[in-house]
């Protein structure tokens, strides 16, 4: 799991980011939160975060100074700065310091997850083909049947692969098909794959959607229905959270955009 720290002097905003972001889906966990840069530095020394999401304008120490200190402490750290101001000078300073991304508040649902996915899993691609396929596998982090040892988990993955397109997909039906309880297969599955069954299903659906979208003639709404989504807006939002770009942009540009 990627360790994340959230820094914002407004408690309502800070708690909103923590509670409304689908951290588990993108392989992250929030390990600390802080109200300003000074407190954030103290906590960073304790928890060694992989990623820090911070407001820019805060008392005692702002996000730019915090970022500079964090980069000195942890050269490989990823930093996302948030601001309510579309200020080019701030953005220029942030990039010079080594900030990875810069989001304007309020950001849209799914925008933070998309930014994190791009930062954690994607690197600029020089060419398409096998390299891009490898990036896509790393992006979703799905274990294949051949990579798990438990036969019940193998059967559960096989069931997902055969039934992912069903809009009425249920854990109950999956458990009944392999002859174990829902609770037992859920625990086994999470232990073997590092994903809940529901998150694995979501990621597998998005993986199949990525495959389908390589055909530029197909419509996004058709792909949504093919992989088990009735609501195209929900499909698009979920796709962007995991892939870092919208389905239409992915169809046009792949992971390059």
C-alpha positions as semicolon CSV with decimal commas, in nm:
position;residue;x (nm);y (nm);z (nm)
1;X;0,000;0,000;0,000
2;X;0,114;0,354;-0,081
3;X;0,140;0,559;0,241
4;X;-0,033;0,897;0,212
5;X;-0,036;1,208;0,432
6;X;-0,299;1,482;0,394
7;X;-0,214;1,840;0,496
8;X;-0,472;2,122;0,512
9;X;-0,548;2,380;0,780
10;X;-0,924;2,351;0,715
11;X;-1,050;2,046;0,901
12;X;-1,363;2,014;0,686
13;X;-1,155;2,006;0,367
14;X;-0,898;1,770;0,515
15;X;-1,158;1,523;0,639
16;X;-1,345;1,547;0,310
17;X;-1,035;1,442;0,116
18;X;-0,970;1,154;0,354
19;X;-1,327;1,023;0,364
20;X;-1,441;1,082;0,006
21;X;-1,138;0,950;-0,183
22;X;-1,143;0,581;-0,274
23;X;-0,799;0,508;-0,130
24;X;-0,828;0,128;-0,125
25;X;-0,925;0,115;-0,491
26;X;-0,598;0,284;-0,594
27;X;-0,381;0,090;-0,349
28;X;-0,329;0,368;-0,095
29;X;-0,386;0,425;0,275
30;X;-0,385;0,751;0,469
31;X;-0,130;0,713;0,748
32;X;-0,127;1,072;0,879
33;X;-0,293;1,411;0,857
34;X;-0,169;1,755;0,961
35;X;-0,300;2,112;0,987
36;X;0,012;2,295;0,869
37;X;0,362;2,245;0,732
38;X;0,536;2,237;1,069
39;X;0,311;1,960;1,201
40;X;0,338;1,778;0,867
41;X;0,719;1,767;0,885
42;X;0,705;1,618;1,233
43;X;0,463;1,348;1,122
44;X;0,656;1,280;0,802
45;X;0,963;1,193;1,010
46;X;0,750;0,937;1,195
47;X;0,556;0,773;0,911
48;X;0,779;0,829;0,602
49;X;0,493;0,887;0,354
50;X;0,525;0,793;-0,012
51;X;0,283;1,067;-0,115
52;X;0,178;1,397;0,041
53;X;-0,134;1,588;-0,064
54;X;-0,112;1,942;0,075
55;X;-0,284;2,277;0,054
56;X;-0,056;2,564;-0,046
57;X;-0,180;2,847;0,177
58;X;-0,146;2,750;0,544
59;X;-0,030;2,922;0,864
60;X;0,321;2,870;1,014
61;X;0,459;2,696;0,704
62;X;0,293;2,696;0,362
63;X;0,277;2,412;0,112
64;X;0,569;2,534;-0,097
65;X;0,809;2,549;0,198
66;X;0,677;2,214;0,321
67;X;0,736;2,060;-0,022
68;X;1,092;2,189;-0,034
69;X;1,167;2,037;0,306
70;X;1,002;1,706;0,219
71;X;1,199;1,670;-0,105
72;X;1,521;1,726;0,090
73;X;1,418;1,463;0,348
74;X;1,274;1,208;0,103
75;X;1,407;1,263;-0,254
76;X;1,165;1,007;-0,404
77;X;0,850;1,144;-0,240
78;X;0,550;1,236;-0,457
79;X;0,381;1,569;-0,387
80;X;0,042;1,704;-0,493
81;X;-0,039;2,064;-0,402
82;X;-0,393;2,199;-0,377
83;X;-0,498;2,560;-0,410
84;X;-0,812;2,763;-0,459
85;X;-0,615;3,015;-0,663
86;X;-0,523;2,980;-1,028
87;X;-0,184;3,142;-0,970
88;X;0,081;3,075;-1,233
89;X;0,362;3,194;-1,007
90;X;0,266;2,938;-0,744
91;X;0,257;2,666;-1,007
92;X;0,595;2,769;-1,145
93;X;0,753;2,765;-0,799
94;X;0,593;2,432;-0,719
95;X;0,733;2,266;-1,031
96;X;1,078;2,411;-0,967
97;X;1,078;2,266;-0,614
98;X;0,986;1,921;-0,744
99;X;0,610;1,907;-0,682
100;X;0,459;1,629;-0,891
101;X;0,113;1,777;-0,959
102;X;-0,095;2,085;-0,886
103;X;-0,476;2,072;-0,852
104;X;-0,723;2,358;-0,825
105;X;-0,984;2,336;-0,548
106;X;-1,256;2,234;-0,560
107;X;-1,147;1,947;-0,781
108;X;-1,391;1,712;-0,951
109;X;-1,479;1,369;-0,816
110;X;-1,212;1,127;-0,935
111;X;-0,955;1,395;-1,021
112;X;-0,735;1,332;-0,717
113;X;-0,738;0,954;-0,768
114;X;-0,649;1,006;-1,134
115;X;-0,357;1,230;-1,043
116;X;-0,228;0,976;-0,791
117;X;-0,254;0,690;-1,041
118;X;-0,052;0,888;-1,295
119;X;0,216;0,974;-1,041
120;X;0,250;0,635;-0,877
121;X;0,217;0,401;-1,173
122;X;0,285;0,584;-1,497
123;X;0,601;0,714;-1,655
124;X;0,629;0,897;-1,991
125;X;0,624;0,638;-2,265
126;X;0,865;0,667;-2,553
127;X;0,679;0,415;-2,767
128;X;0,363;0,210;-2,760
129;X;0,333;-0,167;-2,785
130;X;0,468;-0,403;-2,521
131;X;0,591;-0,119;-2,300
132;X;0,245;0,038;-2,285
133;X;0,086;-0,300;-2,212
134;X;0,329;-0,340;-1,923
135;X;0,234;0,005;-1,791
136;X;-0,134;-0,088;-1,808
137;X;-0,079;-0,405;-1,606
138;X;0,115;-0,210;-1,344
139;X;-0,157;0,055;-1,333
140;X;-0,430;-0,188;-1,224
141;X;-0,217;-0,435;-1,028
142;X;-0,435;-0,740;-1,092
143;X;-0,302;-1,082;-1,005
144;X;-0,375;-1,351;-1,259
145;X;-0,511;-1,695;-1,172
146;X;-0,166;-1,844;-1,232
147;X;-0,019;-1,609;-0,972
148;X;-0,233;-1,727;-0,679
149;X;-0,200;-2,058;-0,498
150;X;-0,537;-2,103;-0,328
151;X;-0,780;-2,304;-0,543
152;X;-1,085;-2,117;-0,409
153;X;-0,930;-1,784;-0,504
154;X;-0,840;-1,923;-0,846
155;X;-1,204;-2,027;-0,889
156;X;-1,324;-1,684;-0,775
157;X;-1,102;-1,511;-1,031
158;X;-1,228;-1,749;-1,300
159;X;-1,587;-1,665;-1,200
160;X;-1,512;-1,290;-1,227
161;X;-1,353;-1,338;-1,569
162;X;-1,666;-1,520;-1,692
163;X;-1,932;-1,299;-1,530
164;X;-1,780;-0,946;-1,504
165;X;-2,015;-0,816;-1,773
166;X;-2,326;-0,898;-1,566
167;X;-2,475;-0,582;-1,420
168;X;-2,630;-0,790;-1,139
169;X;-2,298;-0,951;-1,043
170;X;-2,310;-1,053;-0,676
171;X;-2,074;-1,188;-0,413
172;X;-2,348;-1,429;-0,306
173;X;-2,361;-1,594;-0,648
174;X;-1,981;-1,614;-0,665
175;X;-1,956;-1,780;-0,322
176;X;-2,233;-2,029;-0,404
177;X;-2,065;-2,123;-0,732
178;X;-1,749;-2,236;-0,554
179;X;-1,918;-2,380;-0,245
180;X;-1,787;-2,155;0,034
181;X;-1,929;-1,876;0,249
182;X;-1,908;-1,513;0,143
183;X;-1,699;-1,423;0,446
184;X;-1,451;-1,706;0,391
185;X;-1,388;-1,638;0,023
186;X;-1,365;-1,263;0,092
187;X;-1,087;-1,319;0,348
188;X;-0,901;-1,568;0,128
189;X;-0,930;-1,343;-0,176
190;X;-0,800;-1,032;0,000
191;X;-0,508;-1,226;0,146
192;X;-0,402;-1,368;-0,192
193;X;-0,463;-1,070;-0,422
194;X;-0,440;-0,761;-0,197
195;X;-0,779;-0,660;-0,337
196;X;-1,131;-0,709;-0,210
197;X;-1,350;-0,907;-0,449
198;X;-1,543;-0,592;-0,536
199;X;-1,227;-0,393;-0,611
200;X;-1,088;-0,679;-0,819
201;X;-1,413;-0,686;-1,017
202;X;-1,397;-0,309;-1,074
203;X;-1,035;-0,326;-1,190
204;X;-1,102;-0,626;-1,414
205;X;-1,394;-0,443;-1,576
206;X;-1,173;-0,141;-1,639
207;X;-0,901;-0,365;-1,780
208;X;-1,147;-0,513;-2,028
209;X;-1,274;-0,163;-2,108
210;X;-0,916;-0,056;-2,188
211;X;-0,889;-0,352;-2,426
212;X;-1,216;-0,262;-2,599
213;X;-1,128;0,108;-2,628
214;X;-0,826;0,023;-2,844
215;X;-1,086;-0,003;-3,120
216;X;-1,141;0,363;-3,217
217;X;-1,472;0,280;-3,387
218;X;-1,648;0,167;-3,071
219;X;-1,851;0,412;-2,861
220;X;-1,769;0,473;-2,497
221;X;-2,128;0,400;-2,387
222;X;-2,111;0,067;-2,573
223;X;-1,794;-0,026;-2,386
224;X;-1,955;0,071;-2,055
225;X;-2,243;-0,169;-2,120
226;X;-2,009;-0,444;-2,242
227;X;-1,817;-0,445;-1,913
228;X;-2,118;-0,430;-1,681
229;X;-2,197;-0,061;-1,632
230;X;-2,542;0,082;-1,693
231;X;-2,450;0,437;-1,588
232;X;-2,196;0,582;-1,834
233;X;-2,112;0,875;-1,604
234;X;-2,025;0,634;-1,322
235;X;-1,823;0,420;-1,563
236;X;-1,629;0,722;-1,688
237;X;-1,559;0,843;-1,336
238;X;-1,435;0,500;-1,226
239;X;-1,223;0,467;-1,540
240;X;-1,058;0,804;-1,477
241;X;-0,985;0,719;-1,112
242;X;-0,797;0,406;-1,213
243;X;-0,643;0,498;-1,547
244;X;-0,573;0,866;-1,487
245;X;-0,758;0,984;-1,795
246;X;-1,111;0,971;-1,936
247;X;-1,228;0,680;-2,156
248;X;-1,250;0,905;-2,461
249;X;-0,900;1,046;-2,410
250;X;-0,764;0,697;-2,352
251;X;-0,929;0,580;-2,673
252;X;-0,769;0,865;-2,866
253;X;-0,426;0,886;-2,702
254;X;-0,371;0,577;-2,487
255;X;-0,170;0,647;-2,173
256;X;0,027;0,927;-2,336
257;X;-0,224;1,205;-2,263
